[in-house]
């Protein structure tokens, strides 16, 4: 199971540590946060104790309105479950909450600038989802072609990196070369990214290692991209039939997520980068409900139907 620490949150969101500064190594394993509104009024049937607990204006207003004795009971009922941490977004440094957190060894954090709780939760959820998502590493190249994330696979030396280089020169972007980290964000979404060590680097045989940002500018690289298409680059097979009008959709699975997949055979002089651009544009049109093959077949059927009536 993947995990991060409370200290990671402090650094990532520039949070102020109000209490529990010696407990910042506490582990976070859940990719969603929780607002303990129901728990403050005594409902604990579905309390997700392993999640980060967010206290916004609603929760703080409620705690400030009740009596000191009742507040002590309400807070005590929650801190006894020892969640990873509490984060205040209301911009108030609450002495009574600080006391409970120090007593129970729970980090109490606060945003340095008051912000809408829902906005902060959106940012924090997105961060946790990416950091804690199941992941695998695959050998290949990830590029973003006209806003569409594509994973290029193939045997070593087949020309994946060279093809990516051509795409970059045409204005598209590199995400990762050689090692592509795939993260499962949802049952339908795979995110492709790099492993930090190879960030911005592209390795070309006979040339060496290139930093695409230094050579082609910031537009040549992006950190991550949703994988919409998987393309397998293979050597040219002389007797293979590759011009079927209505190819059946093929898929490949990564961590249980199906990704549309196709094969492109390589041959000297063939514009592979151009074919990848065409594949990306064709995928986009299919998402809009258009199929060139279906339109072509409908024209043929209409022509046959018209001829039979004559």
C-alpha positions, 0 to 999 in steps of 0.5 A: 500500500502506498503512503505519504506522511503528514510532513509531505502535506506540510511542505506541499501546501505550506501549512502552519504546524499548530500542534503535534510538530513531533508527529509529522511522520504519521502516515496517510494511506487514504486518498480522500479527506473528511469533514467530521460534521456528523461526528461532532454531533455524535454519529460515528457509524461510518467515521473514516478514521484513517483520513485527513480531517478538515475543519472549516468554518461550519465545524469551527462555528459549531464548536465555538457555540457549544459550552466548554464542557460539551466541546471537550466531550465532542472533541475528545470523542474524535481525537480518541480515534487518532486520525493522521491529522487535522487541518484548519482552513478557517484561519483561527488558531484554536487553543482548545483544539491545540490542547487536545491534539498535543495531548493525543499526539495528533498534528494540527495544521492550518492553512497560512491564508484563510481559503474556502474549505471546498477549494482546499479540499479539491486541491488536497484530494487531487494531490492525495489521489495522485500520490496514493494511486496504485502504479506500475512502471512500463518500458516505453515512451509517453507523449502528449499529441494535440492534448491526447496522451499516448503510450508508445511501446515496442521492443528496445531499438524499434524507434520509440524515442526517435519517433517521440523526438519527431513529434516534439519537433512538430510541436507535441510534448514529451511526458516520459522516456524509457520508463513510464510510470502509470497511475490508476486514478479511477476505474476508467483513468490511467495517468502517465508520468515520469519517475523524476530521474528521467524528467525532461530527458530523451535518449536517442541512439547515436546522439545520447541524452537530450534535455528537451526543455533546454533544446526546444523550450518549456512547451516541449515537456509536460509532467503528466498526461491521461493515457487515451491511446496505446500504440505498439510499434513493431517491425514491418511484416511483409505479408500482413494485411494492415488496410482493413476498412473497419478494424475492430477496436483493440484494447490493452489493460493496465491495472484493470483499466482498458485502453484503446490499442493499435499497432503501427508497423515500421518501415524506412521512409514511413512517416510514423509520427504522422501516423501517430498524429492521425491516430490521435485525431481519429481517436478524438473524432471517435469520442465525438461519435464520428467514425470514418469507416462507418460513414464510408460503409453507409455511402457504399450501402446507399450507392448499392441501394440506389443502384438496385432501385434502377 
